[in-house]
Amino acid sequence: MFKKVLLGVSVLALLTSCEKKEHKETIRLARTLEVQPVHATSTYTYNGIAKSDVAARLSFNIAGKVKKVYVKVGQKVKKGHLIAEIDNSLMRLKVNEADASLRQVQTKLNHAKARYNRIKKLYVNRSSSLSDLDNARTAMDSAKASYRAMQNRLEQAKLQLTYTKLKAPINGSISDVLVRKSENVTSAVTIATIGSTKSIKVPVSVPGSIIDEINEGQRCLVSFDSISKRKFEAKVTVVGHSSSNRTTTFPVTVKIKKPSKKMHPGMTANVTFVFSSRLGKGNYIIPAHAVLEDDSGTFVYIVQDVENGVGVIAKKNVKRGKLTANGILILDGLKRKMHVLTAGMSRVSIGQKVRVEL
């Protein structure tokens, strides 16, 4: 009989031990968020067209008929690359004429020098008069003046010949070509436009509601539809505080810090501004799915009285604000470092013990 009682006590103790062990194992891990003050952010994106920060309109210095256009839109060129050429037949003829005239004048100058030297010797030997010497010197000086004038004429003709070829003044990309072969053009008419790809800017128009939040030097991000999965850092270089008569938007220009080789003037770009502001005291942002509602109003589950990583589930009524990109703004009801339950809300009950990761 005594053995049976002892055996029963042993079994009871074993069962009690198992129940305690099983009870400890039922303390489940709860996923929580420790509430901390955060910054609220607002994001605005506007479209624009990329432009070169260093651009030039190329034109001939003389009039003529376009002989050939050597570039097309989008083509990359280096400084000195031939852009277009006009017919140089007339200019080459002028160079040849000036060169022939210079040789004739050179011959006359040589004769004038020789005559002057001869008369000078005769004058020293008293075989020529002073007037003959003066006339020879005058003829030689006149020939020298004619020679210099003809040299200038030849140089001018050669310079005019170089004007028949239009070359790129910088390394860049051709953004526009405005003429075709055989067209007659006048001086200063734009033939093509070139922009440097080493310096890219994007002008955009922003509404008056945020223009006061944008300042020169402010950082932003730029993306391109043709360059997928990449965002480029940029900064604001121009902020216009006067709108045009036809619109209520304001001009803003941003400059990309490190342009890619894939960027070209004329590409469609998206400029994104991110504005952040400190939330008011007692205001926090938590995940939207952590905020629940019942007959008593809006609430969240928190884990309170946390000790050694174990706390108790409690219900906390809160006052919610607007929905942001990062979650719901809580205006009242939470305090800093509270543990808000963010998962398994439907599987917990008030007073239940849970384990949290500290």
C-alpha positions as CSV (number, residue, x, y, z in Angstrom):
1,M,0.0,0.0,0.0
2,F,2.8,2.3,0.9
3,K,4.5,1.6,-2.4
4,K,1.4,2.5,-4.3
5,V,1.1,5.8,-2.5
6,L,4.7,6.6,-3.1
7,L,4.3,5.7,-6.8
8,G,1.3,8.0,-7.0
9,V,3.1,10.9,-5.5
10,S,6.0,10.4,-7.9
11,V,3.7,10.3,-10.9
12,L,1.9,13.5,-9.6
13,A,5.2,15.3,-9.1
14,L,6.3,14.2,-12.6
15,L,3.1,15.5,-14.1
16,T,3.3,18.8,-12.2
17,S,6.9,19.2,-13.5
18,C,5.8,18.5,-17.1
19,E,2.9,21.0,-16.7
20,K,5.3,23.7,-15.5
21,K,7.7,22.8,-18.3
22,E,4.9,22.9,-20.8
23,H,3.6,26.2,-19.4
24,K,7.1,27.8,-19.9
25,E,7.2,26.6,-23.5
26,T,3.9,28.4,-24.2
27,I,5.5,31.8,-23.8
28,R,5.7,32.7,-27.4
29,L,8.0,35.2,-29.1
30,A,6.2,38.4,-30.0
31,R,7.3,40.6,-32.9
32,T,7.3,44.2,-31.6
33,L,8.5,47.7,-32.6
34,E,10.1,49.9,-30.0
35,V,8.6,53.3,-30.5
36,Q,11.2,56.0,-31.3
37,P,10.8,59.6,-32.5
38,V,11.1,59.6,-36.3
39,H,11.1,62.1,-39.2
40,A,8.1,62.4,-41.4
41,T,8.9,62.6,-45.1
42,S,7.1,63.9,-48.1
43,T,8.2,63.0,-51.7
44,Y,7.5,65.0,-54.8
45,T,8.5,64.0,-58.3
46,Y,8.4,66.3,-61.4
47,N,9.3,65.6,-65.1
48,G,11.8,67.5,-67.1
49,I,14.1,67.3,-70.1
50,A,17.8,66.9,-69.6
51,K,20.0,69.7,-71.0
52,S,23.7,70.3,-71.3
53,D,25.0,72.8,-68.8
54,V,27.6,73.7,-71.5
55,A,25.9,74.0,-74.9
56,A,26.7,75.9,-78.1
57,R,24.8,76.7,-81.3
58,L,27.1,76.2,-84.2
59,S,27.1,78.4,-87.3
60,F,29.2,79.4,-90.2
61,N,31.0,82.8,-90.3
62,I,30.2,83.1,-94.1
63,A,27.3,82.4,-96.4
64,G,27.3,79.6,-98.9
65,K,25.8,76.3,-100.1
66,V,26.0,73.3,-97.7
67,K,28.3,70.8,-99.3
68,K,27.9,68.1,-96.6
69,V,26.7,67.5,-93.1
70,Y,28.9,65.0,-91.2
71,V,26.9,64.5,-88.0
72,K,23.4,63.3,-86.8
73,V,21.4,63.9,-83.7
74,G,22.7,62.0,-80.7
75,Q,26.1,61.5,-82.1
76,K,29.1,62.0,-79.8
77,V,31.9,64.1,-81.1
78,K,35.3,65.3,-79.9
79,K,36.6,68.8,-80.1
80,G,37.7,69.5,-83.6
81,H,35.3,67.0,-85.2
82,L,34.0,68.2,-88.6
83,I,30.3,69.1,-88.3
84,A,29.4,70.5,-91.7
85,E,31.1,72.0,-94.8
86,I,29.9,74.6,-97.4
87,D,31.2,74.8,-101.0
88,N,34.7,76.3,-100.9
89,S,35.2,76.7,-104.7
90,L,35.0,80.5,-104.5
91,M,37.3,80.7,-101.5
92,R,39.9,78.5,-103.0
93,L,39.8,80.7,-106.1
94,K,40.4,83.8,-104.0
95,V,43.3,82.1,-102.2
96,N,44.9,81.2,-105.6
97,E,44.5,84.7,-106.9
98,A,45.9,86.2,-103.8
99,D,48.9,83.8,-103.9
100,A,49.6,84.7,-107.6
101,S,49.4,88.4,-106.9
102,L,51.7,88.0,-103.9
103,R,54.3,86.3,-106.2
104,Q,54.0,89.2,-108.7
105,V,54.5,91.8,-105.9
106,Q,57.4,89.8,-104.6
107,T,59.1,90.0,-108.0
108,K,58.5,93.8,-108.1
109,L,59.9,94.2,-104.6
110,N,63.0,92.2,-105.6
111,H,63.6,94.5,-108.6
112,A,63.0,97.6,-106.5
113,K,65.5,96.4,-103.9
114,A,68.1,95.6,-106.6
115,R,67.7,99.0,-108.3
116,Y,68.0,100.8,-105.0
117,N,71.2,99.0,-104.1
118,R,72.6,99.7,-107.6
119,I,71.8,103.4,-107.5
120,K,73.1,103.6,-103.9
121,K,76.6,102.3,-105.1
122,L,76.5,104.8,-108.0
123,Y,75.7,107.6,-105.6
124,V,78.6,106.6,-103.4
125,N,80.9,106.8,-106.4
126,R,79.2,110.1,-107.4
127,S,77.9,108.5,-110.6
128,S,74.2,109.1,-109.6
129,S,72.3,112.0,-108.1
130,L,70.6,112.3,-104.8
131,S,67.2,112.6,-106.4
132,D,67.8,109.3,-108.2
133,L,68.6,107.6,-104.9
134,D,65.5,109.1,-103.3
135,N,63.3,107.9,-106.1
136,A,64.7,104.4,-105.9
137,R,64.2,104.3,-102.1
138,T,60.6,105.5,-102.5
139,A,59.9,102.8,-105.2
140,M,61.4,100.2,-102.9
141,D,59.3,101.3,-99.9
142,S,56.2,101.3,-102.1
143,A,56.9,97.8,-103.2
144,K,57.4,96.7,-99.6
145,A,54.0,98.2,-98.6
146,S,52.3,96.4,-101.6
147,Y,53.9,93.2,-100.5
148,R,52.6,93.5,-97.0
149,A,49.2,94.3,-98.2
150,M,49.1,91.3,-100.5
151,Q,50.3,89.1,-97.7
152,N,47.4,90.3,-95.6
153,R,45.1,89.6,-98.5
154,L,46.4,86.1,-98.8
155,E,46.0,85.4,-95.1
156,Q,42.5,86.8,-95.2
157,A,41.6,84.5,-98.1
158,K,43.0,81.5,-96.3
159,L,41.1,82.4,-93.2
160,Q,37.9,82.7,-95.3
161,L,38.7,79.2,-96.7
162,T,38.8,77.8,-93.1
163,Y,35.4,79.3,-92.5
164,T,33.9,76.8,-95.0
165,K,34.4,74.0,-92.5
166,L,32.4,74.0,-89.2
167,K,34.1,72.1,-86.4
168,A,33.1,71.1,-82.8
169,P,34.4,73.5,-80.2
170,I,34.0,71.0,-77.3
171,N,33.7,67.4,-76.6
172,G,30.0,66.6,-76.5
173,S,26.9,65.2,-78.1
174,I,24.9,66.6,-81.0
175,S,21.4,67.5,-79.8
176,D,20.1,69.1,-83.0
177,V,20.9,69.4,-86.7
178,L,19.0,72.1,-88.6
179,V,20.3,72.0,-92.2
180,R,20.7,69.6,-95.0
181,K,23.0,69.1,-98.0
182,S,22.6,71.7,-100.8
183,E,20.8,74.3,-98.6
184,N,22.0,77.9,-99.0
185,V,22.8,79.4,-95.6
186,T,23.8,82.8,-94.4
187,S,26.3,83.6,-91.7
188,A,25.2,83.2,-88.1
189,V,22.4,80.8,-89.0
190,T,22.4,77.8,-86.6
191,I,23.6,74.7,-88.3
192,A,23.7,72.3,-85.3
193,T,23.6,72.4,-81.5
194,I,26.2,70.6,-79.4
195,G,26.1,70.0,-75.6
196,S,28.7,68.7,-73.3
197,T,27.8,65.3,-71.7
198,K,30.1,66.0,-68.7
199,S,27.7,68.5,-67.2
200,I,24.0,67.7,-67.3
201,K,21.2,69.8,-65.8
202,V,17.4,69.2,-65.6
203,P,15.0,72.2,-65.5
204,V,11.5,71.4,-64.0
205,S,8.4,73.3,-63.0
206,V,7.1,73.0,-59.5
207,P,3.9,74.3,-58.0
208,G,3.8,77.2,-55.6
209,S,2.8,75.0,-52.7
210,I,6.3,73.7,-52.3
211,I,8.5,76.4,-53.9
212,D,9.4,77.9,-50.5
213,E,10.7,74.5,-49.4
214,I,13.3,74.3,-52.2
215,N,16.6,76.1,-51.8
216,E,19.8,76.4,-53.8
217,G,22.2,73.6,-52.9
218,Q,19.4,71.3,-51.8
219,R,20.0,67.6,-52.6
220,C,17.6,65.6,-54.8
221,L,17.5,62.5,-57.0
222,V,17.2,62.2,-60.8
223,S,16.2,59.1,-62.7
224,F,15.8,58.5,-66.5
225,D,13.3,56.3,-68.3
226,S,16.1,55.1,-70.6
227,I,18.5,54.3,-67.8
228,S,16.6,51.7,-65.7
229,K,17.2,51.0,-62.0
230,R,19.5,53.9,-61.4
231,K,19.1,57.1,-59.5
232,F,21.6,59.9,-59.7
233,E,22.4,62.5,-57.0
234,A,21.8,66.1,-58.0
235,K,21.6,69.5,-56.3
236,V,19.5,72.5,-56.9
237,T,21.3,75.3,-58.8
238,V,18.5,77.7,-59.7
239,V,15.2,78.5,-57.9
240,G,12.9,80.9,-59.6
241,H,10.4,82.7,-57.3
242,S,8.5,84.3,-60.1
243,S,6.0,82.3,-62.1
244,S,5.2,83.1,-65.8
245,N,2.0,84.9,-66.8
246,R,0.6,81.7,-68.3
247,T,1.3,79.2,-65.5
248,T,1.3,79.1,-61.7
249,T,4.4,77.0,-61.5
250,F,7.9,78.1,-60.7
251,P,11.2,77.2,-62.5
252,V,13.8,75.1,-60.7
253,T,17.0,73.7,-62.2
254,V,19.0,70.8,-60.8
255,K,22.5,69.7,-61.8
256,I,23.6,66.1,-61.7
257,K,26.7,65.5,-59.6
258,K,28.2,62.6,-61.6
259,P,26.6,62.2,-65.0
260,S,26.6,58.8,-66.7
261,K,28.0,58.2,-70.2
262,K,24.5,57.0,-71.1
263,M,23.0,60.4,-70.4
264,H,22.3,62.7,-73.4
265,P,20.7,66.1,-73.7
266,G,17.0,65.7,-74.6
267,M,16.3,62.7,-72.5
268,T,13.2,62.6,-70.3
269,A,14.1,62.8,-66.6
270,N,12.3,62.5,-63.3
271,V,13.5,64.8,-60.5
272,T,12.5,63.7,-56.9
273,F,12.5,66.0,-53.9
274,V,12.3,64.6,-50.4
275,F,11.2,66.9,-47.6
276,S,11.5,65.8,-44.0
277,S,10.2,67.4,-40.8
278,R,10.4,66.4,-37.1
279,L,7.1,65.1,-35.7
280,G,5.5,66.9,-32.8
281,K,6.2,65.7,-29.2
282,G,4.2,62.5,-28.5
283,N,3.7,61.8,-32.2
284,Y,5.1,58.6,-33.7
285,I,4.8,56.6,-36.9
286,I,4.0,52.8,-36.7
287,P,3.1,50.2,-39.4
288,A,-0.4,50.6,-40.6
289,H,-1.3,47.0,-40.0
290,A,-0.5,47.4,-36.3
291,V,-3.4,49.8,-35.8
292,L,-6.7,48.1,-35.0
293,E,-10.3,49.3,-34.4
294,D,-13.2,48.0,-32.3
295,D,-16.2,49.4,-30.5
296,S,-14.0,51.4,-28.2
297,G,-12.1,53.1,-31.0
298,T,-8.6,52.9,-32.4
299,F,-6.0,50.9,-30.5
300,V,-2.8,48.9,-30.6
301,Y,-1.4,46.0,-28.6
302,I,1.6,46.7,-26.5
303,V,3.9,44.6,-24.4
304,Q,4.3,46.2,-21.0
305,D,6.1,45.4,-17.7
306,V,9.0,43.8,-19.7
307,E,11.5,42.1,-17.4
308,N,14.2,39.7,-18.6
309,G,12.7,39.8,-22.0
310,V,9.2,38.7,-20.9
311,G,6.2,41.1,-20.8
312,V,2.4,41.1,-20.7
313,I,0.1,42.0,-23.6
314,A,-2.0,45.1,-23.0
315,K,-4.4,47.1,-25.1
316,K,-3.7,50.8,-25.7
317,N,-6.2,53.3,-27.2
318,V,-4.5,55.8,-29.5
319,K,-5.4,58.8,-31.7
320,R,-4.4,58.2,-35.3
321,G,-3.4,60.8,-37.8
322,K,-2.8,60.7,-41.5
323,L,-1.3,57.8,-43.4
324,T,2.3,58.5,-44.6
325,A,4.6,56.5,-46.9
326,N,6.2,54.9,-43.8
327,G,3.1,54.1,-41.8
328,I,0.3,55.7,-39.8
329,L,0.9,58.8,-37.7
330,I,-0.1,58.3,-34.0
331,L,-1.0,61.7,-32.4
332,D,-1.6,60.5,-28.9
333,G,-1.5,57.4,-26.7
334,L,2.1,56.2,-27.2
335,K,5.3,57.0,-25.4
336,R,8.9,56.6,-26.3
337,K,10.3,53.0,-26.1
338,M,6.9,51.4,-25.8
339,H,6.8,47.9,-27.4
340,V,4.0,47.9,-30.0
341,L,3.0,44.5,-31.3
342,T,3.4,44.4,-35.1
343,A,2.5,40.7,-35.9
344,G,0.1,38.1,-34.7
345,M,-2.4,40.6,-33.2
346,S,-5.3,38.1,-33.8
347,R,-3.6,35.4,-31.8
348,V,-3.0,37.2,-28.5
349,S,-5.1,38.2,-25.6
350,I,-4.9,40.8,-22.9
351,G,-2.8,39.6,-20.0
352,Q,-0.9,37.0,-22.0
353,K,2.8,36.7,-21.4
354,V,5.1,37.0,-24.4
355,R,8.8,37.2,-25.0
356,V,10.3,40.1,-26.8
357,E,13.7,40.6,-28.2
358,L,15.5,43.5,-26.5
